[in-house]
Amino acid sequence: MVDALQFLWPAVEAVKPLFTRAAVVRWPAGVREQLVEAGLLIPQDSDARIRCPECGQTHIAKPIARKQTDGSTRFFIPCPENLRAEVKDRDLEQWAAHIEGLVSAVAKSLALGGKVASLDSDRVWRCGRWTFQGVLRDILFARGLRRNDAAQYRRAISGAHRPVVFIASEVPDPGFWQGRIPPMICLREIATLSEGQISLDGPQIIGLVRAADALDAASQGRGHKEQQATIRRAVKEEIKSLVSDDALVAAYKKYGSYDKAVAGLAEEGVETNRWAVERAVKRAGGVKAVTRIDDSESVVRSRSSRRRDTPIENRDSHK
């Protein structure tokens, strides 16, 4: 079954979250309809440059409107082969990723309290509040955090109360944060769309938040000027003590993504983070090399595998 959401995420992270008709018609059947039904894709007036429909679509140009003698309007673009090419109304169709609709869908799926609100343009949103382990936390959505202008939106995030940040698909580098690194939840990894509704993987969210909070706790108690260095050292030491590269790579192969590997290890009692898994996979030769390895003969019993041998109830009794 085609995952319609995978076609949405690139636009959500884009400067202009738009799809032209030329892009949408290449999608599998039913994808556009699913996204429209869910309120995640909405029709948008077109002022975009489009590809030429008459010369093999080898160039793009902005349509020019021409009033006709009968009062109608026709659209044309310059064409080096045909001087000008007429553009039909359907060629002008485009759709926008509905950012507020996506934020509202996240809030509804998590049954959050409070109102959905923009904190800074359409880049940072407040989805609502969530109580986790007795602590009330702000749930935010942010997009474009890997762009050159992303730093100006950092304050809106860090100023929230114990924020948990949802993003579409592009996770910023740890160095983006000046101070505490909030839990980052990648919707591409945990969201599914069914019958017009977004569903989020609750246990995976909890695992990711727990892992991020553990690393945050390890970074506390040091001087402000050394905070970034403290975080890096804490991450390195925490990962080294909890799980080996072999176990991280094995988890990646088992679960199929960095974030799912983190959540899976968290359920097994091992705290780690996305960047540790990604670095381990890169050190093993990258995703392609890792997926070619025969799991049956390459698994190394690390601390994580030993902890899996301990019943969950026994682990909890030692906490």
C-alpha positions as CSV (number, residue, x, y, z in Angstrom):
1,M,0.0,0.0,0.0
2,V,1.3,3.4,-1.0
3,D,2.1,5.8,1.9
4,A,0.6,9.0,0.8
5,L,2.4,11.0,3.5
6,Q,5.8,10.3,1.9
7,F,4.8,12.6,-1.0
8,L,3.9,15.4,1.4
9,W,7.1,15.7,3.6
10,P,9.4,17.3,1.0
11,A,7.0,20.2,0.4
12,V,6.5,20.7,4.2
13,E,10.2,21.4,4.5
14,A,10.4,23.5,1.4
15,V,10.5,27.3,1.3
16,K,7.3,27.3,-0.6
17,P,5.3,24.2,0.2
18,L,3.7,23.9,-3.2
19,F,3.1,21.1,-5.8
20,T,2.5,21.9,-9.4
21,R,0.1,19.7,-11.5
22,A,3.2,18.3,-13.3
23,A,4.4,16.9,-10.0
24,V,1.1,15.7,-8.8
25,V,0.2,13.7,-11.9
26,R,3.3,11.6,-11.4
27,W,2.1,10.4,-8.0
28,P,0.5,7.0,-7.7
29,A,-3.3,6.9,-8.1
30,G,-5.2,8.1,-5.1
31,V,-2.4,9.8,-3.3
32,R,-3.6,13.4,-4.0
33,E,-7.2,12.4,-3.1
34,Q,-6.0,11.0,0.3
35,L,-4.0,14.1,1.1
36,V,-6.9,16.4,0.1
37,E,-9.4,14.4,2.1
38,A,-7.2,14.6,5.2
39,G,-6.9,18.4,4.9
40,L,-3.2,18.2,4.3
41,L,-3.2,19.4,0.7
42,I,-5.3,22.3,-0.5
43,P,-5.8,24.0,-4.0
44,Q,-3.7,27.1,-4.5
45,D,-3.9,29.9,-7.0
46,S,-1.1,29.6,-9.5
47,D,1.5,32.3,-10.2
48,A,4.3,29.7,-10.7
49,R,6.5,29.0,-13.6
50,I,5.5,25.9,-15.4
51,R,7.0,23.6,-18.0
52,C,6.1,24.1,-21.7
53,P,3.3,21.7,-22.7
54,E,4.1,21.8,-26.5
55,C,7.9,21.1,-27.0
56,G,8.6,18.2,-24.8
57,Q,8.6,20.3,-21.6
58,T,12.2,21.2,-22.1
59,H,11.9,24.7,-20.5
60,I,9.8,26.5,-18.0
61,A,8.3,30.0,-17.9
62,K,5.7,32.1,-16.1
63,P,2.3,32.0,-17.9
64,I,1.1,35.3,-19.4
65,A,-2.6,36.1,-19.5
66,R,-4.2,37.4,-22.7
67,K,-7.8,38.7,-22.8
68,Q,-9.7,37.4,-25.8
69,T,-12.3,39.3,-27.9
70,D,-15.1,37.2,-26.4
71,G,-14.1,38.3,-22.9
72,S,-12.3,35.0,-21.9
73,T,-8.7,34.7,-20.8
74,R,-6.1,32.4,-22.3
75,F,-2.6,31.8,-21.0
76,F,0.6,31.4,-22.9
77,I,4.3,31.0,-22.3
78,P,7.2,31.8,-24.6
79,C,8.5,28.8,-26.5
80,P,11.7,28.7,-28.5
81,E,10.3,26.2,-30.9
82,N,6.7,27.4,-31.3
83,L,7.2,31.1,-30.4
84,R,4.4,30.7,-27.8
85,A,2.6,27.8,-26.3
86,E,-0.9,27.8,-24.9
87,V,-1.3,26.7,-21.4
88,K,-4.6,25.0,-20.4
89,D,-6.4,25.8,-17.2
90,R,-5.5,22.4,-15.8
91,D,-1.8,23.1,-16.4
92,L,-2.1,26.0,-14.0
93,E,-3.4,23.9,-11.1
94,Q,-1.2,23.6,-8.0
95,W,-1.7,22.5,-4.5
96,A,-0.1,23.7,-1.2
97,A,0.9,21.5,1.8
98,H,-1.5,22.8,4.5
99,I,0.9,23.4,7.4
100,E,-1.8,24.5,9.9
101,G,-3.9,21.4,8.9
102,L,-0.9,19.2,9.6
103,V,-0.3,20.8,13.0
104,S,-3.9,20.4,13.9
105,A,-3.8,16.7,12.8
106,V,-0.8,16.2,15.1
107,A,-2.6,17.8,18.0
108,K,-5.7,15.7,17.4
109,S,-3.8,12.5,17.1
110,L,-2.1,13.1,20.5
111,A,-5.3,14.5,22.1
112,L,-3.4,17.5,23.3
113,G,-4.7,20.3,25.5
114,G,-4.6,23.9,24.5
115,K,-5.0,25.6,21.1
116,V,-3.0,25.3,18.0
117,A,-1.1,28.6,17.3
118,S,1.7,30.0,15.2
119,L,4.7,31.1,17.4
120,D,6.8,32.5,14.5
121,S,5.3,32.9,11.0
122,D,4.6,29.4,9.5
123,R,7.9,27.9,10.7
124,V,7.2,27.2,14.4
125,W,3.8,26.2,15.8
126,R,2.5,25.3,19.2
127,C,0.4,22.1,18.9
128,G,-0.7,22.0,22.5
129,R,0.4,20.7,25.9
130,W,1.2,17.1,26.9
131,T,1.7,15.6,30.3
132,F,4.6,13.2,30.4
133,Q,5.7,11.5,33.6
134,G,3.8,14.1,35.6
135,V,5.4,17.1,33.8
136,L,3.5,19.4,31.5
137,R,5.4,20.0,28.3
138,D,4.8,22.1,25.2
139,I,4.4,20.1,21.9
140,L,5.8,22.1,19.0
141,F,6.0,21.7,15.2
142,A,8.9,23.3,13.3
143,R,9.9,23.1,9.7
144,G,12.9,24.2,7.7
145,L,15.4,23.8,10.6
146,R,18.2,22.9,8.2
147,R,17.9,26.1,6.2
148,N,20.3,28.9,6.4
149,D,17.8,31.2,8.2
150,A,16.8,28.6,10.8
151,A,18.7,30.2,13.7
152,Q,16.2,33.0,13.9
153,Y,13.5,30.6,14.8
154,R,15.5,28.8,17.6
155,R,14.3,31.2,20.3
156,A,10.6,30.4,19.7
157,I,11.4,26.8,20.4
158,S,13.8,27.1,23.3
159,G,11.4,29.6,25.0
160,A,8.7,27.0,25.3
161,H,8.2,24.9,28.4
162,R,10.2,21.6,28.2
163,P,9.4,21.4,24.5
164,V,9.1,18.3,22.4
165,V,9.6,19.2,18.8
166,F,8.0,17.5,15.9
167,I,9.5,18.0,12.4
168,A,8.5,16.6,9.0
169,S,11.6,14.9,7.8
170,E,14.8,17.1,8.2
171,V,16.4,16.9,11.7
172,P,18.9,19.7,12.4
173,D,22.4,18.9,13.5
174,P,23.0,18.9,17.3
175,G,25.2,22.0,16.9
176,F,22.1,24.0,15.8
177,W,21.0,24.2,19.5
178,Q,22.6,26.6,21.8
179,G,22.0,24.9,25.1
180,R,19.5,22.2,25.8
181,I,18.6,19.9,22.9
182,P,14.9,19.1,23.0
183,P,13.5,15.7,22.0
184,M,13.0,15.7,18.2
185,I,10.3,13.5,16.7
186,C,10.4,12.9,12.9
187,L,6.9,12.6,11.5
188,R,8.2,10.7,8.5
189,E,9.1,7.9,10.8
190,I,6.1,7.7,13.0
191,A,3.0,9.0,11.1
192,T,0.6,7.0,9.0
193,L,-2.5,8.1,7.1
194,S,-5.7,6.1,7.1
195,E,-9.3,7.0,6.3
196,G,-8.5,10.7,6.2
197,Q,-6.8,10.7,9.6
198,I,-3.2,10.9,10.7
199,S,-2.1,8.4,13.4
200,L,1.1,8.7,15.4
201,D,3.0,5.8,17.0
202,G,2.6,6.6,20.7
203,P,5.1,4.1,22.1
204,Q,7.8,5.2,19.7
205,I,7.2,8.8,20.7
206,I,7.6,7.9,24.3
207,G,10.8,6.0,23.6
208,L,12.3,8.9,21.7
209,V,11.4,11.4,24.4
210,R,12.8,9.2,27.2
211,A,16.1,8.8,25.2
212,A,16.4,12.5,24.6
213,D,15.7,13.3,28.3
214,A,18.3,10.9,29.5
215,L,20.9,12.6,27.4
216,D,19.7,16.0,28.5
217,A,20.0,15.0,32.2
218,A,23.6,13.9,31.5
219,S,24.5,17.3,30.3
220,Q,23.2,19.3,33.3
221,G,25.3,20.6,36.2
222,R,28.1,22.1,34.1
223,G,29.0,25.8,33.4
224,H,27.0,27.7,30.8
225,K,30.1,28.5,28.7
226,E,30.9,24.8,28.4
227,Q,27.4,23.7,27.7
228,Q,27.9,22.6,24.1
229,A,31.0,20.8,24.9
230,T,29.3,19.1,27.9
231,I,26.5,17.9,25.6
232,R,28.9,16.4,23.1
233,R,30.9,14.7,25.8
234,A,27.8,13.4,27.6
235,V,26.4,12.0,24.3
236,K,29.7,10.3,23.5
237,E,30.1,8.8,27.0
238,E,26.5,7.8,27.3
239,I,26.4,6.0,24.0
240,K,29.8,4.3,24.7
241,S,28.6,3.0,28.1
242,L,25.2,1.9,26.9
243,V,25.6,0.3,23.5
244,S,28.3,-0.6,21.0
245,D,28.5,0.3,17.3
246,D,27.6,-3.3,16.4
247,A,24.4,-3.1,18.5
248,L,23.4,0.2,16.9
249,V,24.0,-1.1,13.4
250,A,22.0,-4.3,14.3
251,A,19.2,-2.1,15.6
252,Y,19.2,0.0,12.4
253,K,19.0,-3.2,10.3
254,K,16.2,-4.6,12.5
255,Y,14.0,-1.5,12.6
256,G,14.8,0.0,9.2
257,S,15.4,3.7,10.2
258,Y,17.5,5.7,12.7
259,D,14.6,6.9,14.7
260,K,12.9,3.5,14.9
261,A,16.2,2.0,16.0
262,V,16.4,4.5,18.9
263,A,12.8,3.8,19.9
264,G,13.4,0.0,19.7
265,L,16.5,0.2,21.8
266,A,14.7,2.4,24.3
267,E,12.0,-0.3,24.7
268,E,14.8,-2.8,25.4
269,G,16.2,-0.6,28.2
270,V,19.0,1.0,26.2
271,E,19.2,4.8,25.9
272,T,20.7,6.3,22.7
273,N,19.9,8.9,20.1
274,R,19.4,9.2,16.4
275,W,22.8,10.7,15.7
276,A,24.6,7.9,17.5
277,V,22.8,5.3,15.3
278,E,23.6,7.4,12.1
279,R,27.3,7.7,13.0
280,A,27.5,4.0,13.7
281,V,25.9,3.1,10.3
282,K,28.3,5.5,8.6
283,R,31.3,4.0,10.3
284,A,30.1,0.6,9.1
285,G,30.2,1.8,5.5
286,G,26.9,3.5,5.1
287,V,23.3,2.4,4.6
288,K,23.9,0.4,1.5
289,A,26.9,-1.5,3.0
290,V,24.9,-2.2,6.2
291,T,21.9,-3.6,4.4
292,R,24.1,-6.0,2.4
293,I,25.6,-7.5,5.6
294,D,24.2,-11.0,6.6
295,D,22.7,-10.4,10.0
296,S,22.7,-14.1,10.9
297,E,26.5,-14.2,11.1
298,S,27.5,-10.7,12.1
299,V,25.6,-9.9,15.3
300,V,27.8,-9.0,18.2
301,R,26.5,-9.5,21.7
302,S,26.7,-6.0,23.2
303,R,25.3,-4.7,26.4
304,S,22.0,-4.1,24.7
305,S,21.7,-7.7,23.7
306,R,22.6,-8.9,27.2
307,R,19.9,-6.6,28.6
308,R,17.4,-8.2,26.3
309,D,18.0,-11.5,28.1
310,T,16.8,-9.9,31.3
311,P,13.0,-10.0,31.8
312,I,11.5,-6.5,31.7
313,E,10.0,-6.9,35.2
314,N,13.5,-7.7,36.6
315,R,15.0,-4.6,34.9
316,D,12.4,-2.4,36.4
317,S,13.0,-3.8,39.8
318,H,16.7,-2.6,39.7
319,K,15.8,1.0,38.8
